[in-house]
Amino acid sequence: MAKALRILVLLLFCLATNARAAGNNWMTLLNGTLPLSQYSLPGTHDSGARYEPLSGTAKCQNLTIAEQLNAGVRFLDIRCRHLNDAFVIHHGQVYQNINFADVLNDTIGFLNANPGEAVIMSVKEEYDPSGNTRSFEATFDAYTSQSPGKWYLGASIPTLDAARGKIVLFRRFGASSTPKGIDASNWPDNTTFSTGGTLRVQDNYNVPDNNAKWNQILAILNEARYGGPGTLYVNFSSGVRSGTFGIPDITTVSNNINPRLTTYFNANPSGRFGAILMDFADAAKASQIYNTNAPTGRAVQHPAHFMIVNRNSAKAIDLISGNTANGAQVNQWTYDYNGPNQRWSLAPTENVDHFRIVSWVSGKCACIENDATTTGAKVHAWDYTGNNPAQQFDLIDAGNGYFKLRNVNSGLVLEITNAGTANNDRIQQNTDTGSANQQWRLQPWGDYFIRASTGKYICIEGSGNSNGNRIVQYAWENNLWFLWRLDGVTNGHLKASSLNAPARVLCVPNASITAGIDCHLYDYSTANTGDQKLRILPKTNGLFKFYFVHDGMAWDIPGGQTANLVPLEQYPDNANSWQEFQLERAVIPGNPRGLIIPTVSMNRGISSAVLTWPSQVGYLYQPEWSDNLVSWQKVVPSALTGTGSTLTATHTGIATRRFYRIVISPAS
């Protein structure tokens, strides 16, 4: 019995990290305290539109609502005509032979059968109302009152756990009584826009040119990939083109766009891409999207975020007060590692030649007010408008690990006004003088898996934690010896500490300046000559290069070899791809610097289970249990402190099946 249960525990952790789930339950195994905005969500446009009087004019889907949900669709777009105090499903003037009650029966039935799933449902009034004695809102309320426990009607974007088993309302109609779902009632026509501080929408549905439509889709896919976690990106890949004699033609767009989506997700199998609402969705398209949340054989590509710190003031670029509106001030503020307002990603631009500086909080870009090219123009945050050089920057090497941030439009660099050192001092552009108030260091936020261009990950050989252990590449595992923390040391330089041995860093032996020497793990010394210090260089393709400070040589996978256990070496900088690496931020819901340990042993008694696992000094370990893989509870009231030895926790009173996991977080 004990052996069988131990295998069950190990399977749980494998499934939780990289399983290929089925369309009906792909959300169930995801860790659920992240908001729904953190996931890639397959969706359908005009989800109930399966009938049309003339080919190409109204039909948008082949699958029924039930079939869509079982295929993996989790965002439904429901268009309701208000008729005789009830809702019937229309696309424009065309009745779709289905009513809102049918949609709810299918959706609630699916959720009852799959309680670990959640469905976002956009509800919008369609066509002309007729024969009603009450408002659209009152009729909607009558429907929700029939199954109140199956709806999430909060105004904020819920976590997956809060939404499991529920329909999350995405409200595209006005309401006099609120909160009533995520408010999307302010919906500009046929454009890309932001609304409510948390929504970013692309709904350009009149499509004179498929290439232009694809570029609009691609822009939001890329925004979602690098944007902050609190923004829900809603990206309509659907559209209609005017055909012969001006007759609408839906398939002219979908037949062109859908293959492009397939190609895109073949090339981008990992990451967060928002909700993609498709015409003629099917299981294959849906699975490409939802599998990006738990890709096989690799970490989820959560992008690197940085604190951008001024050399003169030691203060960080800050989205003041977390303001999510266009025009929000971007000033300097006291460095706060835990402050979300100071987290920014360096996102590649469309042509992969510059950077967008994107706020974690709002998803908006730091840019120059009014696109000005004059000295003294201030920085603020604004929605990215696409190919706008005033919203694009180059990173110019200023020496000692620092950079200048040069605006592409003006050619001027960012600085703290008057070299100020006070909180809220403005950031402006000015002529490059080389002064310290125009220089910035990059402090990566969070802990990272580091992926080589070979597809393998940088780790400690043999799961080691001792001085002298080699640094090698290996197929990804969700383990401490694959995780690295990049902390600032002197000047703008970093050290790469292993989470498997927090006091030890990635370095070259004996401060060697020999090309091709293997890297290893060793105790960090503040007196090191630079062999334990790194300079990070972001590339405009979204990758990074790392250089040892003492000799200027770069990290290198020799010859781009793809086998496991190939060592990480230092080598003179060259143009080879195997000197470029991807930073994939490790994310655990509720604790973005934690992870789940996959190696847990369990011995089962008659009514108890004893869990044992290895620990490291400097970490806290919280054992948790679940009977459904959805809701997790603590085995012991408080997390256990790592000692460097085996830890134990006992769970008593077991009457039914149990699943277990151990969540790890840094002690400080």
N, C-alpha and C positions, 0 to 999 in steps of 0.2 A: 504493500500500500504506500509506504513512504517513497519508494522509487517512482511509482506512477505519479504521485503528487509533485515530486520534484520536477519531473519532466513538464508537467502542466505549468509550473511557475516559469520555467525557462522559455516555454513556448509563448507565454503571455508577453514577455519582454521582446521577443523577436517580432511578434505580430504588432506590438505597439510602435515599433520603430520603422519597419520597412515591408509590411505585408502588402500583397496585392489583394485588396478587399473586393467583394462583389458589389454590384451596383446598388443593391438594396440595403447594404449595411456598411458602407465605406466610412461613415462618420463614427460608427460605434466604437472603433478601436483608437480613434484620435483622442489625445489628451485634452479634456474638455474645458479647462478654465481660461483658454484663450477666447477672445471675442470672435464672432463669426466673420468679422472683417479681416481676420488674420488668415483665412483659408481661401483656396481656389474653389469656386462654386460653379458647377455646370448649371446653366439655366436655359429656359426657353422663352422666346418672344411670342406673344399672342398664343399662349400655351394651349388654349382650347380651340384654336382655329384649324379645323380639319376639313372644312367644306367650302366650296366656292361655286358660283354660277358659271364662271368662265375661267379656264385654266390660267393660273398665275396671278389671279386678282385678289384672293382672300385667304387661301389655304397657306398655313405656315408650318404645320406639323403633320407628320405621318402617324406618330404614336399617340395613343390615348393618354390622359393624365396618369392613370395607373401605370401604364407602360413606361412613361417618362420617369416616374419616380423609381421604379424598379431598375431602370437603366442607369440611375445615378443622378438624375436631375434634382437639384435642391433649391432652385429659385424659379417659381412659377409666376407668369405674367398673365393675370386674369382680367379680362375686359367685360364689364357687366353693364348691360342695358337695364335701366330701372323701369319695370313694366308691371303694373297692377300690384304694387307693393311687394314685388319679388325681383330677383336678379336672374336674367337669362344671359347666356354668353354670346357675345357678338364680336365680329371683326368689321368695324364700320357698320354698314347697314345690314350685313349678312348674318342672319341667325345661324348658330353653329350646332344646332340640334343637341344642345347640352345646357343644363341650367346650373346655377351656382350650388344648389343643393347636391348635384351630382359631383361637382368638383370637390366639395367638402367631404362627401361620403368616401370618395376615392382617397383623398389625402389623409383623413383621420383613420381610415381603415389601414392605410400603409403605415402610419405612425404607431397604431396599436400593435401591428405585427412586427414593427422594427422600432422599439422605444428608444434606442440609442441615437436615432436620426432626428433631424430638424428640417423644416421646410420654410423658407422665406416665401411669402405670397404677396405679390404686388396686386392691389385691388384698385381699379380705375373705372370711372364711369365712361360708358361708350354709347354712342348714338343717342337718339332722342328719347327722353323719358315719356311715358304715357300711362294714363289711368291710375295715378298714384295719389294717396291721401296723406303721405308722410314723406319726409326727406330721404335722400339716398343714405345719409348717415343713420337715420332711424331704422331703415330696413337692414342695413349692415349689422346694427346692434342686435336686431332680432335674430339674425343668424348666429352671431357669436354667443348669445344667451342660451342657445340650445346645447352647446358644448363648451362652457366657459373654461374648463380645465385644459382644453386642447389649444388655447390661444396664448401667445405672448403678446401683450398689448403695451408694453413699456415703450417709452420714447427713445431710450438709448439702445445701442446695438448690444444684444445680450452675449454672454459667453455661450459656448456650445453646451456646457452642462446645464445652464439655465434654460436653454431652448430645447433640450432633448425631449422628444415626444410631443412637441408643440408646433403649431403654425405661427411663425413670426410675421406680424403684419407690417407690410411696407405700404404705407397709406398714400395713395395718389389722389385722394379726394379731401375736400375741406371738412373740418370737424369743429363743432362748437364745444364739445366735451373732450378734454384732453387730460392726461396722455391717452392717445389711441394709436399705438404703433409708431414705427419710425416715420417721421413726417417727411414725405416726399411730395407734398401737395404743390409746392412752388416748382414748377417744371417748365422751364423755357422750351419753346418748340424748336425741334430740328437743330440741335447744337450740342456742344460739350460744355458742361457747367459744373459748378459746385453749389451745394445748398445745405443749410442747416449745420454747417461746421463739420459734418461727419460724412457727407456724401459727395462723391465725385462721379459724374455720369457722362457717358458718351451715348447720345441718341440721335445721331445724324441719320435719319431714315429716308430722306429724299436723296437718291444716289444717282447723280448724272454720270459719275465716273467711279468705277470699282477700285481703281488704284488710289484715288483720294479717300474713299471709304476705308480701305485697308490701312492706310496711313493713320487715319483717325482711331481705328481699333488698336493698332500697334502702339500708338502714343499712350493710351490708357493702360495697356498691358505692361508697358515699361514703367509708367508711373506707379502702378500697383506693386510692381516688383521691388521698387526702391522706396516707396512711400511709407509713412508712419502707420503703425498697427491699428490706430483708431479710426481710420477712414475706410468706409465701405465703397469700393470701386465697382460701379455697375456699367458694364460695357456691352452695348447692343451690337452684335455682329450682323444683325438683320438689316434689311432695307428694301426699298422698292425703286424700280427704275421705270420711267415712262417708255412704253413700248409703241407698237404700231398704232397710229391714230390716237396716241395719247393714252392708250389703255395701260393700266399699271401691270408691271411684270415683276413678281417677287423672285421667281427662280433665276432670273438673269443675274441677280445679285447673289443669292445663296449658292448657286452652282459655281460661282467664281470664288466667293469668300470662304466657304467651308473647306475646300482643299488647302487653302492657305493656312487656316487654323490647324489643320492636321500637320502640315509641314512645320509650323511654328512650334507646336508642342512636341513633335519628334525631336526638335533641336533644343528644346527647353523643358526637360522632364522634371525639373525640380524648382520649387519656389512658390511664392504667393502671387496670384495673378488676378484676384478679385472675382466677381461674378460675371460670367460670359453668357449672355442671353442670345441663343442661336435660333435660327429657322432650321427646321428639319433635323433636329437633334436625334442622335441615336446612341446606343450603348458604347460604340467605339469612340465617338467624339467625347461623350461624357467621361469615359474612363481615362482618356488622355488628360483631361483637366483635373479630375479628383485625385488621380495618382500622383500629381505634383505635390500633394500634401504629405505623402509618405512614399517617396521614390525607392525603388529597389536598389540596394547596394550602395547607398550614399546618404549623406545628411540632407535635410531640407535646406535649400539655399536661402536662408534668411540673410539679407545683405549686411555688410559691415556698416556700423554707425560710429561716428567720431565726435568727440569733444574737440572743438577748434579753438586753441588757446593762444592768446596774444603774448608775444615774447616780452614786451615791455611791462604790461600790467599784470600778467599771469591770470587774467580773467578770460572767460570763455564767451564765444558768440552765443547769444541767448534770444529765443523767441519770447519777447517780454510778455509776462503774465499768461503765457500759453495761448495767446490770442489766435484763433483760427481764421479770422477774417482776412480778406485781401487788404493790403496796406498796413498790416500789423508791423510794429517797429521791431527791428532786429538790432539790438545793442549789445554791449558787453555787461557781464554780471559775474559775481564771485563764482569761481569754479565749483561745481557741484556734480560729482560723479553720478549721484542718484537722481539728478534733475532731468526729467524728459525734455524740458525746453532747450536743453543744451546739446541734444543729440541730432546729428546731421549725417545724411548719407551723401556720398559722392557718386552720383548717377551719371552714366554715359549719356551724351546727347545723341540725337537721331543719326548723325553721321559718324559717330564714334570718334570725335575729334576734340571734344571739350567735356566739361563737367557741369552738371546741375547740382547745386547745394540744396538738399531737400530736407525739410523739417520732419522729424519723427512725429511731432504732435499734430501738425496740420497737413502734411503732405505737400505743402506749398514750397516754392523756391525762394531762396534769398536772391534778390535782384536789385537793380538800381532804380530808384524812384523815377517815374516818367521816362524811362529809357534814356536818361540824360547822359551826355558825353562830357559834361563840364566837371571840373574839380569841385569838390565840396558836396556833390550830390550824395544823398544818404541811401542807406540800404533798408529795404523792407521786404516783406514776404508777399508773394502773389502766385496765383495759379499759373502753372507753366503754359505758355501760349503756343509753344512749338516753334522751333527754329528761330528763336528770338535771341540774338547775341547779347542783349542786355541782361538776359537771365542765364548766361553761360560764363564759365570761368576757366582759366588755365592755372595750373599749379606750377610756379616757377621756383626752382631750387635756389634757396637763399643761404645754403651752407649749414653745417652742424645740425641737420635734421629739420630745419625750418623751411617754410615755403612762403612765397608771396602769392596772393590771390588776385590774379589780373583779370579784369572784366574784358570779355571778348569785344564788346561793342565799343567801349571807350579807350581800351588800351591802358587804363589807369588801374592802380592797385588799391586794395582795401586797407584802411588804417583806422586806428582809434583817433577821433578828432582831437587835435591839440595834444596828442600823446597822453591823454587823460588816463587816470587810474581809478576813477570812481565808478561805482555801479551806475548803470544806465547811460554812461557816456555813449554817444552815437558812433556808429561805424559809417564811414564815408569813403568815397574814392578820391584818389589824389595822384599826383605825379610821383613816380617811383624815385625815392631818395635813398633807399637802402637802410632807413632807420628802423630801430627795433619795434616801433609801434606799427610797422607795416609787415611784420614777420609773424608767422603762425606755426604752431606745432599741431600734429594730429595725434590725439589720444584715443585709440580704439576703445569702444564701450562694449563690455560683455566678454564672453569666452568663445573661442573659435575652434572649429575644425578647419584644417588647412588642406585644401585639395590641390594636388599637382595637376598639370595639364595632361598627365598620363591617365587620369581618372582615379588614381590612388591617393591616400591621405598620409600626411606626415605624422609619425607616431614614434614611440620609444620601442625599440626592438625587444621582443619577448615580454611585453607588458612591464618593462623594468621601471625602477625608480631610484637607481643607484648611480653614483658617480662613474662615468666611463661608459654607460650604456649607449649604444649607437642610436642615432636618429635615422630612421628608414621610412620608405613608403610602403603602404600595405592597404589591402582592401578594407573599406570603412567598417568600423565597429563603433557602437555607441558606448565607449568606455573612456575612463579618465586618461589613459595613456595616449589617447588620440586628441585630447583637448589642450588648448594653449591659451594663456592669458598674456596679452601684450601691454605691459605697463611702462609708463614713462620713467626714464632715469635722468641722465644729465642732458642739458641742451634739449634738442628735439628728438632725442634717440629713445629707443625702446629696448626692453628685454623680453624674451619669449619664455615664460615660466610654464612648466608642465603642471597640469592639475593632478597628475599622479605623484608629483614630488614638488610641492609649491616653492620650496627654497632653492630648487635647481633649475637651470636654464639651458636652452639650446645654444651651443657655442662650438668653436673649433679647438682641438687639443693644443695646449701650450702656446696659445696665441700664434699658431702657425700662419705663415704667409705663403704657404705652398699651394699652388692650384691643384684641385682634385682631392684634397684631403677630406676625409669623412667628418661629419659633424657628430657631436656626442652631447650627453647630459652632464652637467657639473654644477657644484655649488656656486651660487652667484657671489661675486666679490665686488664691492664698490671700488676696489683698487684695480680692477681689470683694465687692460690697455685698449679695450675696444673689441676684443674678440668675443665678449659677451653682450655687446651692444649692437643694435640694429638701426639702420635707416630704412624706413618704409617709403615706397614710391608707388602711389596709385597710378594706374594706367587708364586711359580713356576707353579701353575695352571692358572695364569692370574688374580687371585682374590687378594683382599687386606684385611688385618685386621687392626683395629684401636684400640688403647689403650689410656685411660686417663692417663696423666702423674702423677697425684697426688697419685693414688692408684694402677696403673698398670692393672686395669680391662679393659676388652675388650667390644666393642659394641656387643650387643646380641639381637636377636629376640627370646623372651622366647619360648622355646620348638619348635622352627621352625614353629610356627603357621602361617597359610597362609591368615588369614582373614584381611580385611581392619581395620585400626585403632589399630592394635596391637602395643604397645609402643616399642620404642627402649630403651633398658636397658643397664646398665653396669653389667658385671658378670665376675668372674674369668675365665681366659683363659682355654679353653678346645678344644677338637678335633672336635667339632660339626660344621657342615657346616653352621649353622645359625649365626656363628660369622665371616663369610667370605662375602665380598661384592665386587660388580663389579663397577668400575668407568667407566661411559659412558660419554665421553666428548660431551658437547652441541656444535653444529656447526650451524652457520648461514653464508651462502656464503658472502664473502666480509668483514665479521666481525665475526670471530670465537668465540667472547665472547658475541654475541647478541642472541636474540630469538624473536619469533613472538608472540604477545599477542593474545589469542584466544577469549577474551571477549570484543567485540566492539559493541556499540549500534549505530544505524543510523536512522536519521529521514530524509525523502525524501520530498523535495518541488517540485515545477514544474520543475525547472532546476538546483537544487542544492541538496547537501547532507551534513548533519551535523553529524560528527563522534564524539563520546564521549567515554572516557575510563578512568579507574583509573590509577594513577601514583604514583611513589615512588621517594623520594629525592635520588639523586645520579645516575639517569638514564636519557637518552635521548630517545625521542620517535619520530620516523619518520613515519607519515602516507603516504601510497602509494596506487595508484589505477592502475587497469588494465582492459582492455576490452576483454582479451583473456587468462588470467592466465599465459601468457608467458612473455610479456614485462611489466615491472612495472615502474611507474613514480611517482614523488613526488606530494603529495597534496599541501604541503607548502614547500617553498624553503629550509628551514633549520629545523633540528630536534628541537622539543619542549623539554624544560627542565622540569623534574619531580618536582612537588611541594608537593606531598603527597595528593593532591586533584585531582578532575576530570579535564582532559584536553579536549579541543575541537578544531576541525579543520573543516573548511567548504570548500567543493569542489563545484565550480560553473561551469556553461556552460555544463551541462550534456545533451547529446543528445541521447545516446545509453546506453546499459547495462553497468554496472560498478561493479567490484569486489574491495574490499578494504582489507588492512591489516595494522598493526602497527608493525614496526620493532624497537626493544628495544636494546640499547647498554649502557654499563657503561659510565658515564660522564667523567671518567678518566681512 
